[in-house]
Structure formats: C-alpha cells, structure tokens
Amino acid sequence: MPTSKDALAGRVAEMTLALICVRFGDADRGIPGLERLLKLPGGRPPVTLATLRNDPRFQKLCEGKQP
C-alpha cells in the first residue's frame, strides 16, 4: 500500500522495506527510502538499526532537524 493511498499503512510498509534492505546489506536502496520518509509530515520514523550507525549517509540523516 503506497503512502498516496494510505498515509499510515503506507509509511509502515515503506519503513519496513527500507529497514529490510539495510539489514540485508543494501544500504544504497534503504537509505533513500529513509530519506523520503523523513520528509513526510507527521514526525520522524523510529530508526535504531545498528548496522547503519557508521554509514555517513545515515549520520547525515541523524543530524537533521529534530522535532
């Protein structure tokens, strides 16, 4: 379900996909998904995946504005 059809379920599905990509070593696909989700209204999604900790792209996301 895309976020354009269901804002809540779509966000959960997109977050799940992004985290699965990262967990299985595809940060190049997962991080852009996280970046997109962070731009959506409604707050920041919870991301605590330790495998991203040292990725400079993830660190840049964490440095963004906090709610």
Predicted model as a PDB file, atoms N, CA, C, CB and O in Angstrom, pLDDT in the B-factor column:
MODEL        1                                                                  
ATOM      1  N   MET A   1       0.855  -1.173   0.000  1.00 67.00           N  
ATOM      2  CA  MET A   1       0.000   0.000   0.000  1.00 67.00           C  
ATOM      3  C   MET A   1       0.903   1.239   0.000  1.00 67.00           C  
ATOM      4  CB  MET A   1      -0.974  -0.003   1.235  1.00 67.00           C  
ATOM      5  O   MET A   1       1.637   1.459   0.964  1.00 67.00           O  
ATOM      6  N   PRO A   2       0.862   2.036  -1.046  1.00 70.00           N  
ATOM      7  CA  PRO A   2       1.683   3.254  -1.070  1.00 70.00           C  
ATOM      8  C   PRO A   2       1.126   4.331  -0.143  1.00 70.00           C  
ATOM      9  CB  PRO A   2       1.777   3.798  -2.495  1.00 70.00           C  
ATOM     10  O   PRO A   2      -0.057   4.325   0.196  1.00 70.00           O  
ATOM     11  N   THR A   3       1.986   5.243   0.255  1.00 74.00           N  
ATOM     12  CA  THR A   3       1.542   6.316   1.152  1.00 74.00           C  
ATOM     13  C   THR A   3       0.504   7.209   0.489  1.00 74.00           C  
ATOM     14  CB  THR A   3       2.732   7.157   1.600  1.00 74.00           C  
ATOM     15  O   THR A   3      -0.273   7.867   1.181  1.00 74.00           O  
ATOM     16  N   SER A   4       0.478   7.243  -0.828  1.00 76.00           N  
ATOM     17  CA  SER A   4      -0.521   8.056  -1.524  1.00 76.00           C  
ATOM     18  C   SER A   4      -1.926   7.496  -1.341  1.00 76.00           C  
ATOM     19  CB  SER A   4      -0.187   8.144  -3.012  1.00 76.00           C  
ATOM     20  O   SER A   4      -2.903   8.234  -1.464  1.00 76.00           O  
ATOM     21  N   LYS A   5      -2.042   6.212  -1.051  1.00 82.00           N  
ATOM     22  CA  LYS A   5      -3.347   5.582  -0.833  1.00 82.00           C  
ATOM     23  C   LYS A   5      -3.708   5.481   0.645  1.00 82.00           C  
ATOM     24  CB  LYS A   5      -3.363   4.201  -1.453  1.00 82.00           C  
ATOM     25  O   LYS A   5      -4.875   5.611   1.012  1.00 82.00           O  
ATOM     26  N   ASP A   6      -2.710   5.250   1.491  1.00 82.00           N  
ATOM     27  CA  ASP A   6      -2.941   5.115   2.930  1.00 82.00           C  
ATOM     28  C   ASP A   6      -1.709   5.644   3.660  1.00 82.00           C  
ATOM     29  CB  ASP A   6      -3.237   3.621   3.328  1.00 82.00           C  
ATOM     30  O   ASP A   6      -0.673   4.980   3.706  1.00 82.00           O  
ATOM     31  N   ALA A   7      -1.827   6.835   4.228  1.00 77.00           N  
ATOM     32  CA  ALA A   7      -0.679   7.508   4.830  1.00 77.00           C  
ATOM     33  C   ALA A   7      -0.048   6.697   5.952  1.00 77.00           C  
ATOM     34  CB  ALA A   7      -1.094   8.859   5.355  1.00 77.00           C  
ATOM     35  O   ALA A   7       1.177   6.666   6.066  1.00 77.00           O  
ATOM     36  N   LEU A   8      -0.836   6.050   6.771  1.00 78.00           N  
ATOM     37  CA  LEU A   8      -0.293   5.310   7.911  1.00 78.00           C  
ATOM     38  C   LEU A   8       0.271   3.951   7.488  1.00 78.00           C  
ATOM     39  CB  LEU A   8      -1.374   5.116   8.974  1.00 78.00           C  
ATOM     40  O   LEU A   8       1.436   3.654   7.754  1.00 78.00           O  
ATOM     41  N   ALA A   9      -0.540   3.138   6.840  1.00 82.00           N  
ATOM     42  CA  ALA A   9      -0.081   1.807   6.433  1.00 82.00           C  
ATOM     43  C   ALA A   9       1.034   1.901   5.400  1.00 82.00           C  
ATOM     44  CB  ALA A   9      -1.247   0.989   5.870  1.00 82.00           C  
ATOM     45  O   ALA A   9       1.959   1.089   5.405  1.00 82.00           O  
ATOM     46  N   GLY A  10       0.947   2.886   4.519  1.00 82.00           N  
ATOM     47  CA  GLY A  10       1.980   3.067   3.512  1.00 82.00           C  
ATOM     48  C   GLY A  10       3.315   3.420   4.128  1.00 82.00           C  
ATOM     49  O   GLY A  10       4.357   2.926   3.696  1.00 82.00           O  
ATOM     50  N   ARG A  11       3.286   4.280   5.146  1.00 83.00           N  
ATOM     51  CA  ARG A  11       4.526   4.673   5.831  1.00 83.00           C  
ATOM     52  C   ARG A  11       5.147   3.462   6.524  1.00 83.00           C  
ATOM     53  CB  ARG A  11       4.253   5.805   6.863  1.00 83.00           C  
ATOM     54  O   ARG A  11       6.361   3.266   6.467  1.00 83.00           O  
ATOM     55  N   VAL A  12       4.326   2.660   7.168  1.00 82.00           N  
ATOM     56  CA  VAL A  12       4.833   1.461   7.850  1.00 82.00           C  
ATOM     57  C   VAL A  12       5.445   0.499   6.829  1.00 82.00           C  
ATOM     58  CB  VAL A  12       3.694   0.754   8.647  1.00 82.00           C  
ATOM     59  O   VAL A  12       6.515  -0.063   7.066  1.00 82.00           O  
ATOM     60  N   ALA A  13       4.773   0.313   5.706  1.00 85.00           N  
ATOM     61  CA  ALA A  13       5.286  -0.593   4.672  1.00 85.00           C  
ATOM     62  C   ALA A  13       6.597  -0.079   4.100  1.00 85.00           C  
ATOM     63  CB  ALA A  13       4.256  -0.766   3.549  1.00 85.00           C  
ATOM     64  O   ALA A  13       7.530  -0.858   3.902  1.00 85.00           O  
ATOM     65  N   GLU A  14       6.684   1.218   3.833  1.00 85.00           N  
ATOM     66  CA  GLU A  14       7.910   1.798   3.288  1.00 85.00           C  
ATOM     67  C   GLU A  14       9.053   1.708   4.294  1.00 85.00           C  
ATOM     68  CB  GLU A  14       7.677   3.257   2.886  1.00 85.00           C  
ATOM     69  O   GLU A  14      10.190   1.425   3.918  1.00 85.00           O  
ATOM     70  N   MET A  15       8.759   1.946   5.559  1.00 83.00           N  
ATOM     71  CA  MET A  15       9.787   1.856   6.595  1.00 83.00           C  
ATOM     72  C   MET A  15      10.283   0.415   6.698  1.00 83.00           C  
ATOM     73  CB  MET A  15       9.239   2.347   7.965  1.00 83.00           C  
ATOM     74  O   MET A  15      11.486   0.177   6.806  1.00 83.00           O  
ATOM     75  N   THR A  16       9.371  -0.530   6.667  1.00 85.00           N  
ATOM     76  CA  THR A  16       9.745  -1.938   6.751  1.00 85.00           C  
ATOM     77  C   THR A  16      10.645  -2.321   5.589  1.00 85.00           C  
ATOM     78  CB  THR A  16       8.497  -2.827   6.772  1.00 85.00           C  
ATOM     79  O   THR A  16      11.663  -2.986   5.784  1.00 85.00           O  
ATOM     80  N   LEU A  17      10.280  -1.908   4.383  1.00 88.00           N  
ATOM     81  CA  LEU A  17      11.087  -2.215   3.209  1.00 88.00           C  
ATOM     82  C   LEU A  17      12.480  -1.599   3.326  1.00 88.00           C  
ATOM     83  CB  LEU A  17      10.392  -1.714   1.940  1.00 88.00           C  
ATOM     84  O   LEU A  17      13.476  -2.263   3.036  1.00 88.00           O  
ATOM     85  N   ALA A  18      12.559  -0.344   3.745  1.00 84.00           N  
ATOM     86  CA  ALA A  18      13.854   0.328   3.884  1.00 84.00           C  
ATOM     87  C   ALA A  18      14.733  -0.393   4.907  1.00 84.00           C  
ATOM     88  CB  ALA A  18      13.656   1.802   4.297  1.00 84.00           C  
ATOM     89  O   ALA A  18      15.923  -0.599   4.668  1.00 84.00           O  
ATOM     90  N   LEU A  19      14.157  -0.774   6.032  1.00 83.00           N  
ATOM     91  CA  LEU A  19      14.929  -1.463   7.069  1.00 83.00           C  
ATOM     92  C   LEU A  19      15.360  -2.859   6.634  1.00 83.00           C  
ATOM     93  CB  LEU A  19      14.116  -1.556   8.347  1.00 83.00           C  
ATOM     94  O   LEU A  19      16.449  -3.308   6.990  1.00 83.00           O  
ATOM     95  N   ILE A  20      14.520  -3.545   5.871  1.00 88.00           N  
ATOM     96  CA  ILE A  20      14.892  -4.863   5.351  1.00 88.00           C  
ATOM     97  C   ILE A  20      16.062  -4.724   4.388  1.00 88.00           C  
ATOM     98  CB  ILE A  20      13.689  -5.542   4.648  1.00 88.00           C  
ATOM     99  O   ILE A  20      17.009  -5.509   4.433  1.00 88.00           O  
ATOM    100  N   CYS A  21      15.994  -3.728   3.519  1.00 87.00           N  
ATOM    101  CA  CYS A  21      17.091  -3.505   2.571  1.00 87.00           C  
ATOM    102  C   CYS A  21      18.397  -3.281   3.312  1.00 87.00           C  
ATOM    103  CB  CYS A  21      16.789  -2.303   1.658  1.00 87.00           C  
ATOM    104  O   CYS A  21      19.421  -3.873   2.971  1.00 87.00           O  
ATOM    105  N   VAL A  22      18.361  -2.430   4.320  1.00 81.00           N  
ATOM    106  CA  VAL A  22      19.574  -2.126   5.072  1.00 81.00           C  
ATOM    107  C   VAL A  22      20.062  -3.353   5.830  1.00 81.00           C  
ATOM    108  CB  VAL A  22      19.327  -0.967   6.042  1.00 81.00           C  
ATOM    109  O   VAL A  22      21.258  -3.642   5.846  1.00 81.00           O  
ATOM    110  N   ARG A  23      19.161  -4.056   6.443  1.00 82.00           N  
ATOM    111  CA  ARG A  23      19.544  -5.232   7.237  1.00 82.00           C  
ATOM    112  C   ARG A  23      20.246  -6.288   6.385  1.00 82.00           C  
ATOM    113  CB  ARG A  23      18.310  -5.844   7.903  1.00 82.00           C  
ATOM    114  O   ARG A  23      21.138  -6.989   6.863  1.00 82.00           O  
ATOM    115  N   PHE A  24      19.837  -6.397   5.119  1.00 87.00           N  
ATOM    116  CA  PHE A  24      20.438  -7.392   4.241  1.00 87.00           C  
ATOM    117  C   PHE A  24      21.554  -6.810   3.378  1.00 87.00           C  
ATOM    118  CB  PHE A  24      19.377  -8.002   3.358  1.00 87.00           C  
ATOM    119  O   PHE A  24      21.921  -7.377   2.348  1.00 87.00           O  
ATOM    120  N   GLY A  25      22.093  -5.658   3.821  1.00 83.00           N  
ATOM    121  CA  GLY A  25      23.279  -5.118   3.189  1.00 83.00           C  
ATOM    122  C   GLY A  25      23.058  -4.224   1.993  1.00 83.00           C  
ATOM    123  O   GLY A  25      24.015  -3.903   1.288  1.00 83.00           O  
ATOM    124  N   ASP A  26      21.829  -3.810   1.738  1.00 87.00           N  
ATOM    125  CA  ASP A  26      21.549  -2.949   0.588  1.00 87.00           C  
ATOM    126  C   ASP A  26      21.224  -1.531   1.062  1.00 87.00           C  
ATOM    127  CB  ASP A  26      20.377  -3.522  -0.251  1.00 87.00           C  
ATOM    128  O   ASP A  26      20.119  -1.030   0.850  1.00 87.00           O  
ATOM    129  N   ALA A  27      22.205  -0.893   1.706  1.00 83.00           N  
ATOM    130  CA  ALA A  27      22.002   0.474   2.203  1.00 83.00           C  
ATOM    131  C   ALA A  27      21.756   1.448   1.058  1.00 83.00           C  
ATOM    132  CB  ALA A  27      23.214   0.930   3.023  1.00 83.00           C  
ATOM    133  O   ALA A  27      21.090   2.467   1.243  1.00 83.00           O  
ATOM    134  N   ASP A  28      22.289   1.143  -0.128  1.00 89.00           N  
ATOM    135  CA  ASP A  28      22.077   2.018  -1.272  1.00 89.00           C  
ATOM    136  C   ASP A  28      20.598   2.112  -1.655  1.00 89.00           C  
ATOM    137  CB  ASP A  28      22.889   1.525  -2.458  1.00 89.00           C  
ATOM    138  O   ASP A  28      20.168   3.108  -2.237  1.00 89.00           O  
ATOM    139  N   ARG A  29      19.845   1.109  -1.338  1.00 89.00           N  
ATOM    140  CA  ARG A  29      18.402   1.134  -1.603  1.00 89.00           C  
ATOM    141  C   ARG A  29      17.607   1.575  -0.366  1.00 89.00           C  
ATOM    142  CB  ARG A  29      17.926  -0.253  -2.062  1.00 89.00           C  
ATOM    143  O   ARG A  29      16.583   2.246  -0.495  1.00 89.00           O  
ATOM    144  N   GLY A  30      18.068   1.207   0.802  1.00 85.00           N  
ATOM    145  CA  GLY A  30      17.325   1.502   2.027  1.00 85.00           C  
ATOM    146  C   GLY A  30      17.420   2.952   2.476  1.00 85.00           C  
ATOM    147  O   GLY A  30      16.417   3.525   2.902  1.00 85.00           O  
ATOM    148  N   ILE A  31      18.583   3.553   2.394  1.00 83.00           N  
ATOM    149  CA  ILE A  31      18.756   4.918   2.891  1.00 83.00           C  
ATOM    150  C   ILE A  31      17.923   5.932   2.108  1.00 83.00           C  
ATOM    151  CB  ILE A  31      20.221   5.308   2.831  1.00 83.00           C  
ATOM    152  O   ILE A  31      17.323   6.809   2.729  1.00 83.00           O  
ATOM    153  N   PRO A  32      17.855   5.856   0.773  1.00 87.00           N  
ATOM    154  CA  PRO A  32      16.965   6.799   0.081  1.00 87.00           C  
ATOM    155  C   PRO A  32      15.504   6.682   0.533  1.00 87.00           C  
ATOM    156  CB  PRO A  32      17.047   6.575  -1.420  1.00 87.00           C  
ATOM    157  O   PRO A  32      14.782   7.678   0.578  1.00 87.00           O  
ATOM    158  N   GLY A  33      15.078   5.468   0.865  1.00 84.00           N  
ATOM    159  CA  GLY A  33      13.721   5.293   1.393  1.00 84.00           C  
ATOM    160  C   GLY A  33      13.551   5.988   2.728  1.00 84.00           C  
ATOM    161  O   GLY A  33      12.521   6.613   2.979  1.00 84.00           O  
ATOM    162  N   LEU A  34      14.554   5.883   3.587  1.00 81.00           N  
ATOM    163  CA  LEU A  34      14.504   6.566   4.879  1.00 81.00           C  
ATOM    164  C   LEU A  34      14.496   8.075   4.683  1.00 81.00           C  
ATOM    165  CB  LEU A  34      15.693   6.150   5.759  1.00 81.00           C  
ATOM    166  O   LEU A  34      13.768   8.791   5.370  1.00 81.00           O  
ATOM    167  N   GLU A  35      15.311   8.559   3.742  1.00 81.00           N  
ATOM    168  CA  GLU A  35      15.348   9.999   3.465  1.00 81.00           C  
ATOM    169  C   GLU A  35      13.970  10.500   3.035  1.00 81.00           C  
ATOM    170  CB  GLU A  35      16.394  10.314   2.373  1.00 81.00           C  
ATOM    171  O   GLU A  35      13.523  11.561   3.472  1.00 81.00           O  
ATOM    172  N   ARG A  36      13.307   9.736   2.184  1.00 82.00           N  
ATOM    173  CA  ARG A  36      11.974  10.125   1.724  1.00 82.00           C  
ATOM    174  C   ARG A  36      10.979  10.146   2.875  1.00 82.00           C  
ATOM    175  CB  ARG A  36      11.488   9.174   0.632  1.00 82.00           C  
ATOM    176  O   ARG A  36      10.169  11.067   2.980  1.00 82.00           O  
ATOM    177  N   LEU A  37      11.034   9.152   3.724  1.00 80.00           N  
ATOM    178  CA  LEU A  37      10.108   9.084   4.858  1.00 80.00           C  
ATOM    179  C   LEU A  37      10.319  10.238   5.827  1.00 80.00           C  
ATOM    180  CB  LEU A  37      10.269   7.759   5.593  1.00 80.00           C  
ATOM    181  O   LEU A  37       9.361  10.745   6.412  1.00 80.00           O  
ATOM    182  N   LEU A  38      11.550  10.646   5.995  1.00 75.00           N  
ATOM    183  CA  LEU A  38      11.834  11.748   6.917  1.00 75.00           C  
ATOM    184  C   LEU A  38      11.284  13.081   6.419  1.00 75.00           C  
ATOM    185  CB  LEU A  38      13.329  11.867   7.137  1.00 75.00           C  
ATOM    186  O   LEU A  38      11.086  14.005   7.208  1.00 75.00           O  
ATOM    187  N   LYS A  39      11.040  13.184   5.129  1.00 78.00           N  
ATOM    188  CA  LYS A  39      10.495  14.415   4.556  1.00 78.00           C  
ATOM    189  C   LYS A  39       8.977  14.486   4.642  1.00 78.00           C  
ATOM    190  CB  LYS A  39      10.920  14.543   3.117  1.00 78.00           C  
ATOM    191  O   LYS A  39       8.396  15.547   4.415  1.00 78.00           O  
ATOM    192  N   LEU A  40       8.334  13.382   4.963  1.00 76.00           N  
ATOM    193  CA  LEU A  40       6.870  13.358   5.054  1.00 76.00           C  
ATOM    194  C   LEU A  40       6.402  14.046   6.333  1.00 76.00           C  
ATOM    195  CB  LEU A  40       6.346  11.907   5.006  1.00 76.00           C  
ATOM    196  O   LEU A  40       7.091  13.991   7.352  1.00 76.00           O  
ATOM    197  N   PRO A  41       5.242  14.690   6.288  1.00 72.00           N  
ATOM    198  CA  PRO A  41       4.709  15.282   7.516  1.00 72.00           C  
ATOM    199  C   PRO A  41       4.312  14.199   8.514  1.00 72.00           C  
ATOM    200  CB  PRO A  41       3.501  16.177   7.199  1.00 72.00           C  
ATOM    201  O   PRO A  41       3.988  13.073   8.134  1.00 72.00           O  
ATOM    202  N   GLY A  42       4.343  14.551   9.769  1.00 64.00           N  
ATOM    203  CA  GLY A  42       3.879  13.605  10.782  1.00 64.00           C  
ATOM    204  C   GLY A  42       4.965  13.061  11.670  1.00 64.00           C  
ATOM    205  O   GLY A  42       4.739  12.093  12.396  1.00 64.00           O  
ATOM    206  N   GLY A  43       6.119  13.646  11.634  1.00 54.00           N  
ATOM    207  CA  GLY A  43       7.164  13.213  12.551  1.00 54.00           C  
ATOM    208  C   GLY A  43       8.158  12.275  11.936  1.00 54.00           C  
ATOM    209  O   GLY A  43       7.995  11.807  10.810  1.00 54.00           O  
ATOM    210  N   ARG A  44       9.186  12.011  12.694  1.00 57.00           N  
ATOM    211  CA  ARG A  44      10.284  11.172  12.241  1.00 57.00           C  
ATOM    212  C   ARG A  44       9.988   9.708  12.566  1.00 57.00           C  
ATOM    213  CB  ARG A  44      11.614  11.616  12.888  1.00 57.00           C  
ATOM    214  O   ARG A  44       9.524   9.399  13.664  1.00 57.00           O  
ATOM    215  N   PRO A  45      10.252   8.811  11.625  1.00 58.00           N  
ATOM    216  CA  PRO A  45      10.067   7.388  11.913  1.00 58.00           C  
ATOM    217  C   PRO A  45      11.163   6.885  12.842  1.00 58.00           C  
ATOM    218  CB  PRO A  45      10.056   6.566  10.612  1.00 58.00           C  
ATOM    219  O   PRO A  45      12.289   7.382  12.791  1.00 58.00           O  
ATOM    220  N   PRO A  46      10.860   5.930  13.671  1.00 60.00           N  
ATOM    221  CA  PRO A  46      11.887   5.405  14.576  1.00 60.00           C  
ATOM    222  C   PRO A  46      12.870   4.517  13.820  1.00 60.00           C  
ATOM    223  CB  PRO A  46      11.240   4.617  15.731  1.00 60.00           C  
ATOM    224  O   PRO A  46      12.473   3.513  13.228  1.00 60.00           O  
ATOM    225  N   VAL A  47      14.131   4.878  13.839  1.00 57.00           N  
ATOM    226  CA  VAL A  47      15.163   4.090  13.167  1.00 57.00           C  
ATOM    227  C   VAL A  47      16.273   3.850  14.167  1.00 57.00           C  
ATOM    228  CB  VAL A  47      15.701   4.808  11.879  1.00 57.00           C  
ATOM    229  O   VAL A  47      16.937   4.791  14.604  1.00 57.00           O  
ATOM    230  N   THR A  48      16.478   2.602  14.529  1.00 55.00           N  
ATOM    231  CA  THR A  48      17.517   2.282  15.516  1.00 55.00           C  
ATOM    232  C   THR A  48      18.395   1.137  15.042  1.00 55.00           C  
ATOM    233  CB  THR A  48      16.886   1.927  16.862  1.00 55.00           C  
ATOM    234  O   THR A  48      19.005   0.444  15.857  1.00 55.00           O  
ATOM    235  N   LEU A  49      18.463   0.936  13.767  1.00 59.00           N  
ATOM    236  CA  LEU A  49      19.203  -0.186  13.223  1.00 59.00           C  
ATOM    237  C   LEU A  49      20.710   0.055  13.347  1.00 59.00           C  
ATOM    238  CB  LEU A  49      18.813  -0.423  11.758  1.00 59.00           C  
ATOM    239  O   LEU A  49      21.248   0.959  12.707  1.00 59.00           O  
ATOM    240  N   ALA A  50      21.377  -0.733  14.150  1.00 62.00           N  
ATOM    241  CA  ALA A  50      22.793  -0.523  14.456  1.00 62.00           C  
ATOM    242  C   ALA A  50      23.688  -0.673  13.233  1.00 62.00           C  
ATOM    243  CB  ALA A  50      23.236  -1.491  15.524  1.00 62.00           C  
ATOM    244  O   ALA A  50      24.775  -0.095  13.203  1.00 62.00           O  
ATOM    245  N   THR A  51      23.270  -1.426  12.230  1.00 61.00           N  
ATOM    246  CA  THR A  51      24.129  -1.614  11.063  1.00 61.00           C  
ATOM    247  C   THR A  51      24.310  -0.330  10.268  1.00 61.00           C  
ATOM    248  CB  THR A  51      23.559  -2.691  10.168  1.00 61.00           C  
ATOM    249  O   THR A  51      25.220  -0.245   9.444  1.00 61.00           O  
ATOM    250  N   LEU A  52      23.473   0.659  10.492  1.00 69.00           N  
ATOM    251  CA  LEU A  52      23.601   1.937   9.795  1.00 69.00           C  
ATOM    252  C   LEU A  52      24.476   2.922  10.549  1.00 69.00           C  
ATOM    253  CB  LEU A  52      22.238   2.543   9.570  1.00 69.00           C  
ATOM    254  O   LEU A  52      24.831   3.968  10.007  1.00 69.00           O  
ATOM    255  N   ARG A  53      24.820   2.620  11.752  1.00 70.00           N  
ATOM    256  CA  ARG A  53      25.499   3.575  12.634  1.00 70.00           C  
ATOM    257  C   ARG A  53      26.709   4.230  11.984  1.00 70.00           C  
ATOM    258  CB  ARG A  53      25.928   2.884  13.902  1.00 70.00           C  
ATOM    259  O   ARG A  53      26.911   5.431  12.160  1.00 70.00           O  
ATOM    260  N   ASN A  54      27.513   3.492  11.246  1.00 75.00           N  
ATOM    261  CA  ASN A  54      28.741   4.031  10.682  1.00 75.00           C  
ATOM    262  C   ASN A  54      28.597   4.507   9.240  1.00 75.00           C  
ATOM    263  CB  ASN A  54      29.812   3.000  10.754  1.00 75.00           C  
ATOM    264  O   ASN A  54      29.580   4.939   8.638  1.00 75.00           O  
ATOM    265  N   ASP A  55      27.420   4.439   8.688  1.00 78.00           N  
ATOM    266  CA  ASP A  55      27.206   4.895   7.317  1.00 78.00           C  
ATOM    267  C   ASP A  55      27.080   6.419   7.315  1.00 78.00           C  
ATOM    268  CB  ASP A  55      25.937   4.229   6.694  1.00 78.00           C  
ATOM    269  O   ASP A  55      26.196   6.951   7.986  1.00 78.00           O  
ATOM    270  N   PRO A  56      27.933   7.133   6.584  1.00 83.00           N  
ATOM    271  CA  PRO A  56      27.897   8.599   6.603  1.00 83.00           C  
ATOM    272  C   PRO A  56      26.556   9.167   6.147  1.00 83.00           C  
ATOM    273  CB  PRO A  56      28.997   9.150   5.727  1.00 83.00           C  
ATOM    274  O   PRO A  56      26.148  10.233   6.608  1.00 83.00           O  
ATOM    275  N   ARG A  57      25.867   8.463   5.246  1.00 79.00           N  
ATOM    276  CA  ARG A  57      24.555   8.950   4.798  1.00 79.00           C  
ATOM    277  C   ARG A  57      23.549   8.889   5.935  1.00 79.00           C  
ATOM    278  CB  ARG A  57      24.047   8.129   3.597  1.00 79.00           C  
ATOM    279  O   ARG A  57      22.715   9.785   6.074  1.00 79.00           O  
ATOM    280  N   PHE A  58      23.617   7.838   6.752  1.00 76.00           N  
ATOM    281  CA  PHE A  58      22.714   7.724   7.887  1.00 76.00           C  
ATOM    282  C   PHE A  58      23.050   8.766   8.949  1.00 76.00           C  
ATOM    283  CB  PHE A  58      22.779   6.313   8.485  1.00 76.00           C  
ATOM    284  O   PHE A  58      22.150   9.355   9.547  1.00 76.00           O  
ATOM    285  N   GLN A  59      24.334   8.994   9.185  1.00 78.00           N  
ATOM    286  CA  GLN A  59      24.745  10.011  10.147  1.00 78.00           C  
ATOM    287  C   GLN A  59      24.229  11.383   9.730  1.00 78.00           C  
ATOM    288  CB  GLN A  59      26.273  10.037  10.286  1.00 78.00           C  
ATOM    289  O   GLN A  59      23.826  12.183  10.575  1.00 78.00           O  
ATOM    290  N   LYS A  60      24.242  11.652   8.432  1.00 79.00           N  
ATOM    291  CA  LYS A  60      23.724  12.925   7.929  1.00 79.00           C  
ATOM    292  C   LYS A  60      22.225  13.041   8.217  1.00 79.00           C  
ATOM    293  CB  LYS A  60      23.992  13.059   6.409  1.00 79.00           C  
ATOM    294  O   LYS A  60      21.746  14.112   8.591  1.00 79.00           O  
ATOM    295  N   LEU A  61      21.485  11.942   8.045  1.00 73.00           N  
ATOM    296  CA  LEU A  61      20.051  11.955   8.360  1.00 73.00           C  
ATOM    297  C   LEU A  61      19.815  12.270   9.836  1.00 73.00           C  
ATOM    298  CB  LEU A  61      19.410  10.600   8.003  1.00 73.00           C  
ATOM    299  O   LEU A  61      18.890  13.006  10.179  1.00 73.00           O  
ATOM    300  N   CYS A  62      20.651  11.715  10.701  1.00 72.00           N  
ATOM    301  CA  CYS A  62      20.503  11.910  12.137  1.00 72.00           C  
ATOM    302  C   CYS A  62      20.813  13.341  12.568  1.00 72.00           C  
ATOM    303  CB  CYS A  62      21.400  10.950  12.878  1.00 72.00           C  
ATOM    304  O   CYS A  62      20.321  13.811  13.593  1.00 72.00           O  
ATOM    305  N   GLU A  63      21.624  14.019  11.783  1.00 75.00           N  
ATOM    306  CA  GLU A  63      21.986  15.390  12.118  1.00 75.00           C  
ATOM    307  C   GLU A  63      20.911  16.400  11.727  1.00 75.00           C  
ATOM    308  CB  GLU A  63      23.283  15.751  11.448  1.00 75.00           C  
ATOM    309  O   GLU A  63      21.011  17.576  12.078  1.00 75.00           O  
ATOM    310  N   GLY A  64      19.888  15.955  11.007  1.00 66.00           N  
ATOM    311  CA  GLY A  64      18.835  16.849  10.561  1.00 66.00           C  
ATOM    312  C   GLY A  64      18.050  17.428  11.730  1.00 66.00           C  
ATOM    313  O   GLY A  64      18.285  17.073  12.885  1.00 66.00           O  
ATOM    314  N   LYS A  65      17.128  18.313  11.422  1.00 60.00           N  
ATOM    315  CA  LYS A  65      16.312  18.966  12.440  1.00 60.00           C  
ATOM    316  C   LYS A  65      15.563  17.932  13.265  1.00 60.00           C  
ATOM    317  CB  LYS A  65      15.327  19.950  11.795  1.00 60.00           C  
ATOM    318  O   LYS A  65      14.991  16.987  12.720  1.00 60.00           O  
ATOM    319  N   GLN A  66      15.568  18.110  14.555  1.00 56.00           N  
ATOM    320  CA  GLN A  66      14.826  17.238  15.471  1.00 56.00           C  
ATOM    321  C   GLN A  66      13.482  17.872  15.781  1.00 56.00           C  
ATOM    322  CB  GLN A  66      15.628  16.984  16.780  1.00 56.00           C  
ATOM    323  O   GLN A  66      13.394  19.095  15.883  1.00 56.00           O  
ATOM    324  N   PRO A  67      12.437  17.078  15.933  1.00 51.00           N  
ATOM    325  CA  PRO A  67      11.110  17.640  16.239  1.00 51.00           C  
ATOM    326  C   PRO A  67      11.063  18.261  17.624  1.00 51.00           C  
ATOM    327  CB  PRO A  67      10.038  16.560  16.127  1.00 51.00           C  
ATOM    328  O   PRO A  67      10.023  18.776  18.035  1.00 51.00           O  
TER     329      PRO A  67                                                      
ENDMDL                                                                          
END                                                                             
